[in-house]
Amino acid sequence: MAIRRPDTARGALALALSLCLASVPALTTFRPAQAAGDEEVGHGSIHGTLYQSDEKASLAGGKVTAINVRTGIKYTSEETTDNGNYDIRGLPAGTYDVVIEVGGNLFVADHIQDVGPGESVSKSYSLQPSKPANRTIPKYPAPQGSATIVGETTLQSPPFWTSTSGKVLIGVLSAGAAVAIYNNTKGNNNASPSSP
């Protein structure tokens, strides 16, 4: 007499085989962790030049640190040489505080920096000891000044009513009011608007 195995055993075997086949693509794309110093695929970088306050003379001996504002992880460049160039690689996509240390003094960049996946951001900074930093960085001493982006001027937009668009709007509204007043005084017959 033949022994009949339950259908549940066939179902379990089919499920196990399906899971094994589904995991094959994941196993074939597995790569071991990259060696230290290799740039991770999809990570970005920030690079540029450090300048003295005159925005002309390059600055040697500075270290630039990018601090991920979400995770707090720090990424630091090598010390700049006479050319003032710095480079920070391997930055995961995110938003970063930029801090520059020179001779024991700390300078904070005026703006935080966004870095997209694989994006290479070029920012050159000028250290401004006479301009107070606009914020402090947690776990860092008080900054001795700010670092402004070289070549970037801060343009403040004029108030709307003194801008070109505001002046045009004032002109259109004035003309409309003048036409309404003229039409009202031209045919002033004291009749009710509802009368024929």
VOGU-3710 file (C-alpha; in Angstrom, 3 decimals, decimal comma):
1> mairrpdtar> 0,000/0,000/0,000  1,432/3,395/-0,967  1,878/6,056/1,659  0,427/9,333/0,606  2,190/12,435/1,869  0,042/15,337/2,860  -0,353/18,261/0,425  1,037/20,601/3,062  4,489/19,059/2,626  4,376/19,849/-1,107
11> galalalslc> 3,299/23,421/-0,335  6,099/23,870/2,196  8,648/22,516/-0,279  7,349/24,850/-3,010  7,570/27,819/-0,617  11,151/26,950/0,386  12,195/26,586/-3,266  10,558/29,927/-4,134  12,402/31,707/-1,320  15,725/30,223/-2,439
21> lasvpalttf> 15,176/31,302/-6,035  14,061/34,780/-4,962  17,220/35,300/-2,898  19,637/34,380/-5,729  19,634/37,894/-7,327  20,329/39,469/-3,941  23,250/37,125/-3,356  24,783/37,751/-6,785  24,763/41,538/-6,312  26,332/41,405/-2,847
31> rpaqaagdee> 29,592/43,328/-2,648  31,931/43,341/0,315  32,442/46,614/2,168  34,742/49,026/0,396  38,249/49,534/1,632  38,889/52,618/3,731  39,660/55,637/1,589  37,560/54,478/-1,385  34,793/56,910/-2,209  31,396/55,346/-1,771
41> vghgsihgtl> 29,194/55,215/-4,821  26,462/57,846/-4,758  28,110/59,987/-2,096  28,905/63,619/-2,740  31,693/66,018/-1,941  32,359/69,631/-1,010  35,530/71,258/-2,305  36,912/74,718/-2,885  39,480/77,217/-1,664  39,902/79,024/1,641
51> yqsdekasla> 40,772/82,708/1,458  41,789/85,356/3,931  39,365/88,202/4,661  40,409/90,118/1,515  39,016/87,247/-0,628  42,247/87,278/-2,681  45,043/85,672/-0,649  44,642/81,924/-0,174  44,758/80,510/3,341  47,108/77,716/4,403
61> ggkvtainvr> 46,709/75,621/7,544  42,908/75,430/7,607  40,714/72,378/8,068  37,159/72,306/6,778  34,616/70,116/8,553  31,164/69,269/7,213  28,768/68,179/9,977  25,611/66,345/8,953  22,842/68,260/10,739  20,637/65,161/11,057
71> tgikytseet> 23,180/62,585/12,241  25,930/64,787/13,711  28,595/62,802/11,822  31,665/64,908/10,968  33,679/64,755/7,748  36,959/66,688/7,779  39,333/67,719/5,001  43,099/67,522/5,104  44,850/70,713/6,212  45,078/73,239/3,386
81> tdngnydirg> 48,478/73,998/1,880  49,669/77,299/0,377  47,031/77,107/-2,380  44,190/77,009/0,197  42,376/74,153/-1,543  40,272/71,723/0,497  38,279/68,627/-0,416  35,777/66,590/1,634  34,630/63,342/-0,019  32,236/60,541/0,855
91> lpagtydvvi> 29,370/62,728/2,055  25,994/60,994/2,165  23,195/63,106/0,709  21,998/65,586/3,312  22,380/69,011/4,864  25,666/70,079/6,437  27,003/72,757/8,745  30,407/73,907/7,493  33,038/74,787/10,094  36,574/75,999/9,389
101> evggnlfvad> 39,374/75,749/11,939  42,578/77,734/11,523  45,236/78,092/14,197  42,822/77,162/16,986  40,200/79,654/15,776  36,775/78,530/14,630  34,752/80,092/11,805  31,216/79,056/10,874  29,914/79,314/7,306  27,058/81,782/6,910
111> hiqdvgpges> 24,768/79,164/5,353  24,227/75,442/5,733  25,059/73,369/2,654  22,868/70,794/0,906  24,608/67,909/-0,875  22,662/65,607/-3,187  23,480/61,972/-3,992  26,747/61,965/-5,952  26,774/65,782/-6,125  30,086/67,636/-6,167
121> vsksyslqps> 29,586/71,062/-4,572  32,174/73,773/-5,129  32,281/76,437/-2,392  35,153/78,772/-1,608  35,117/80,605/1,710  36,662/83,791/3,026  37,261/83,954/6,773  35,852/87,110/8,369  37,072/87,578/11,966  35,352/90,977/12,203
131> kpanrtipky> 31,938/89,555/11,234  30,246/87,568/14,035  28,976/84,109/13,132  25,202/83,875/12,798  25,012/80,668/14,869  26,957/78,333/17,114  27,610/74,655/16,466  26,816/72,110/19,209  29,898/70,559/20,840  32,180/73,253/19,372
141> papqgsativ> 33,610/76,315/21,103  32,160/79,731/20,332  33,185/80,828/16,818  35,646/83,702/16,363  33,928/84,857/13,176  32,079/83,808/10,082  33,070/82,292/6,764  31,386/83,907/3,793  31,131/82,388/0,332  33,592/84,094/-2,013
151> gettlqsppf> 31,956/85,911/-4,900  28,486/85,720/-3,411  26,959/89,047/-2,567  24,021/89,347/-0,281  21,281/91,097/-2,221  18,355/92,302/-0,228  15,241/92,696/-2,286  13,651/96,136/-2,105  10,250/96,478/-0,445  7,471/95,413/-2,824
161> wtstsgkvli> 5,986/98,888/-3,208  9,329/100,349/-4,342  10,099/97,482/-6,735  9,174/97,639/-10,426  6,221/95,299/-9,896  4,991/97,383/-6,983  5,224/100,618/-8,991  3,306/99,047/-11,890  0,590/97,847/-9,510  0,359/101,317/-7,921
171> gvlsagaava> 0,029/102,835/-11,408  -2,717/100,408/-12,467  -4,655/100,915/-9,222  -4,291/104,717/-9,494  -5,502/104,708/-13,088  -8,478/102,522/-12,167  -9,367/104,810/-9,274  -9,093/107,891/-11,520  -11,399/106,330/-14,140  -13,913/105,358/-11,459
181> iynntkgnnn> -13,908/108,887/-9,981  -14,229/110,479/-13,418  -17,129/108,207/-14,397  -18,842/108,898/-11,066  -18,585/112,686/-11,387  -19,434/112,819/-15,121  -22,976/111,587/-14,877  -23,926/112,493/-11,299  -27,733/112,224/-11,474  -28,487/111,157/-7,897
191> aspssp> -30,625/108,341/-9,194  -30,655/105,044/-7,415  -28,733/102,325/-9,210  -31,870/100,161/-9,034  -34,097/102,679/-10,792  -34,453/102,439/-14,609
//
